[in-house]
């Protein structure tokens, strides 16, 4: 399948029952500013562009939301339990981006999309959700060009800070994406 636009990605997801079930389960929690993000989106696009017949295993399915009034980690675990009761075979990970800046030692995020824009890689800085009419909404703060070009490149925040760039390089090594998707190019320089 040819993927050139954000609309193509949305249509690809629309045709994937597993992904739609995950989006529906996440929506059922009625979380403020929620998204299913990162590898959930990236892997689907790269699997499709690589012509894979089987889905690449995801170590987790990331659900993020933004709620300043309750930043307890216990709340995130309760939400994960609710999602596990709906879809027990999905490796759920739920994070409130109103607290994650503390974990990541960064300035506070202003929203979930702001947090997504500060993920380490542009090709991972992606999110999907369903609106009130169950239309798929895609956020791609740095666009989809790197995703479609199979480029692992740091987001500006990670490129401009030497400590964060080190984290980015460690992720490339740890994730071994090139073994999963041989067509990708890993950018190892922040210039």
ZILINDA-V33749 format. One record per helix or strand. SS is the DSSP state (@ for helix, = for strand). FROM is the first residue (numbers start at 1). TO is the last residue. Records with the same first field share a line. If there is no record, write none. Layout:
BEGIN
SS: FROM-TO  FROM-TO
END
This chain:
BEGIN
@: 6-14  17-28  39-49  73-86  97-104  112-117  145-148  156-160  162-175  177-180
=: 35-37  61-65  92-96  121-121  127-130  136-139  151-152  154-154  185-186
END
